[in-house]
Structures are given as C-alpha cells and as structure tokens.
Amino acid sequence: KLQAETPHFLILPWLAPGHLIPITDIARLLAKHSAAVTIITTPVNAARIKPTIDRSNAATAGNISLVSLYFPATEVGLPEGCENIDLVPSMPLVYNFYEATKLFSQQVSRYIHERAPRVSCIIGGMGYVWAVDVARELGVPCFIFHGFGSFALYCSEILHKTKAHEVPASSAEPFIIPGLPFEFKIAGKELPMHFHQSKENKEVGEEMRSYELAVDGILVNSFEHLEPGYADLLQKLSGKKVFTIGPVSVCNTKMLDMEERGNKPTVGTHRCIQWLDSKKPNSVVYVSFGSTGSFAPKQFKELGLGLLASQWSFVWVIKDIEKLPEETLIWLRENFEDKNSSRSLLIKGWAPQIAILSHPAVGGFLTHCGWNSTLESVAAGVPVVAWPLYSEQFLNVKLIVDVLKIGVSVGAREAMAFRGDKEDGISVRKEDVVKAIEKLMNGEEERKRVAQLKEKAEMALEKGGSSFLNLESLIQFVAP
Ligand code: UDP
C-alpha cells in the first residue's frame, strides 16, 4: 500500500535488452532511495527481470511492483513470445514489432487509467511516444529514458536544431556537427536510424521528436566525470531538466545480479570465471556486440581470423549463430573449439557480461560501443576496442577514442542494419582487428585513464556523489 507522501514512479521500459536492463537498475536505485516503483512490461520481459526485482525487493522492503500485460505478437505476424527486439527474427519484422508495441501501448494506457495506484511521475522508454499524453492526463511529469549518454544526446540535439542531419542515410560524405568544442565529422551512414529521412523512418523519427519536445525531462545513465559539461549543454540546448544518475550497473555487486542481467546466460558465470581464473591479469579480450549485434558470414569469419592472429586469449560472444551457414560453423568448431580451446571461450548466446568484465584477467573489450556496454566497461576499468555497428554508437566512439582516450578504434565507418541483415561483405579487415587489439592490449595510457574513471564511477553513486545527489533531486522534483 502506497503511503501518501511516497513518490511513485511508473516505468515503461522500451522492449529491448539495452533499455530493460538499465531501467531495472534505475528502478532498484529509486527503491533504494525509498521511492515506490511500478514497472509495466510484457510476460516474457517480466520473467527476465523478476529474479533481480525479487532480490531487490527483499533488500528494500518491497518497493518495486512488476506488472505484465499481454503483448499482441501473433496478431501482427510475429512468432509467439516475440516480445523483445532481441527476439525479432529478421529486419523486415522490426516494423511489425513497432506495430505490436502500439497495440500494447493501448493496453498499458488503459491499465494506468483504470488500475494503477496514484502516480507521481512517468518514465517512458524511447519509443513510447504516447507516454507523455498519459502523464498530461494524470497531471504528472514525464521523463524520457533514451538509453543514450549525454554526449550522444547533445550531438543529436544539435543535429535536430541545425537540421544538419538531413542528408541521405546512404551518404558516406562526412559533415561537421557544429557547436562542439572540437571538430567532429560524421556521415549520414553513421547516424542513428531515426535521423534518416527514408519513407519508413520519417514517421517514426517525427513521432520520436515530438515526444522529446513534449517531455519534462531526460534521465541519463551516465555520470558527471565521464561526460564533463555535456549534461549541462544538453539541458541548455533542449530546455529540459536533465538528471544523470549512473552508471546504474554499479548497483550489481552480487554475483547473481551480475549473472541475471535480463537473460539466462548460455555459459554460466561459474564456468566463465573458472576459465578466466586460469589466465594472467589483463591477458584476455572480451568480444561482444551487445544484445543484437551479429555479422553476416564473411565479416564474422574475418573477425574470427583477427582474433586468432592476435596474441591474446579471448571470450567471444556470438549471437544469431543459427543464421550462420554450416561451413562457417564447421570452421568455427575446428579452429576454436578443437584447436584453440585453451585460448578461446565461445559463448553462443547470452553472456554474463558484468561478471566477465569484472574479472582481472580481462584486459580489453572489443565492443560495438552500445552505451550500456561502454559504461559497464568503464565501471569495470576495462579499456575498449571500438567497433560501432549502428544507432548512436558512432557518436559514442568519438567520446571513447578521441575525448576520453580510453579506447582504440578498429576504423569501422559504416552502420550495419539491425541484426546483421546486410550484404555479405567485409568492412573491417582481419589486419584492422589485430592492429587495434595489439595497440590497446600493449598500451598503458588507455588502461590508466579508464582505471581513474572506474573510481569516479563508484564515487558518483556513493552517498554524496553526483549521481546519488541527482537521484535525490529527481525524487524531490516529483514528490507529491
Ligand atoms: N548483455 C549481456 N549479455 C550479452 C549481451 C548483452 O549481459 O550476451 C547486456 C550488456 O551487459 C548490456 C546490454 O545487454 O547491459 C546491452 O546493452 P548495450 O547498450 O551495450 O547494447 P545494445 O544491446 O543495446 O545494442
């Protein structure tokens, strides 16, 4: 039962692992700061986060409620249970998925009006453009959670304001993002999909923008030291309240929490740790491209050849393995599992990422630079090899490699379609992979700098730290 003075956050996580995972941590942090939270999601997603929520409730007097509502996947031609973007079988079906989320939204809205307890604030996931209307009807503030960092959000805001992004999605011609303290050139090809002016994206992009313009504020999973000044710049340019409250993954200190981040691991934490225990400190590269990043066969093999040609051991997380042809699977078995098993640990599915990154043997992370992976790497003090694939990842790479200097780039300049549904070409060569890995693993500077940031990350969430105080201000801002 809600006390009259307790602020109650209604959270609507966008149905993608990169959103569901940090938003679950945000809920736990709010509960730790004595707020009440209700998360509304679908049955499949609720099952993924329930164990974590249950443990958090045991520790914080049951402040988080989890509500799951029916998701109409089959009604729009998706397989049953396809309730998260990482379960969508192929690129064209992504549009069906958006359709289903719209139908789902109607149910959520009905639930909020008819059955939800008194609400103080709505935190709406990126695609829930209607969340702000519901908040208006209830007379409460609405915050958006994009999952992006402050730098990427600031760049996006500049692009909107200057209309500099109105270039074809296919354009490889770099243009300057104006208004930054340094020169940053980016091409249409490297911009997030919702900027692209194609027919399908235009409507989604316009809806998203009107949502961004209507909200009362922006929640950012980041911390002051990581992106100094950018949250303020974003606040000024957008005219919205900005609260940086991360890195939220730092609340996962228990092994079970590290393991169960949004999915059951394919190779258990215990086995990963055991394998890593046999390696020297900073001698392993962790290779993973987020919850949905995968490659078509030629690029996949080229990456594998690069890993083999480097001198280091590696944990390689492979998604969509069922899409690879038989001959690639045979090659994988012969060259990794048979010949190089002491040097390579393959995880064909979901990996316990935080547990792996936290192990002292891991000295580098070859990553697509999704924002959660970036923060998790920083929080673990692991420098990165940056291989962006899509969304705002090319913006993140600029921050990681040129501004913070905690990583080395493989030189990827071309966005890939979602889930590797792309022509079977090679854009990053084996030599580029080897060069970047060797440079990072043999270098000291990136490692030193990221170790300093790791300390600052922990401090941000401790009592009196910047993110801790921002969480308190957020709660005060919405308090009834
Ligand atoms: N993740 C994980 N195991 C995996 C793949 C991903 O635990 O095998 C987690 C990862 O720790 C991060 C999230 O999923 O919290 C991925 O978010 P990110 O922003 O890095 O990438 P996205 O999946 O959104 O592209």
Boltz pocket constraint, residues with backbone or C-beta under 6 A from the ligand:
constraints:
  - pocket:
      binder: B
      contacts: [[A, 17], [A, 18], [A, 19], [A, 21], [A, 22], [A, 147], [A, 258], [A, 261], [A, 288], [A, 289], [A, 290], [A, 291], [A, 292], [A, 293], [A, 317], [A, 349], [A, 350], [A, 351], [A, 352], [A, 353], [A, 354], [A, 369], [A, 370], [A, 371], [A, 372], [A, 373], [A, 374], [A, 376]]
      max_distance: 6.0
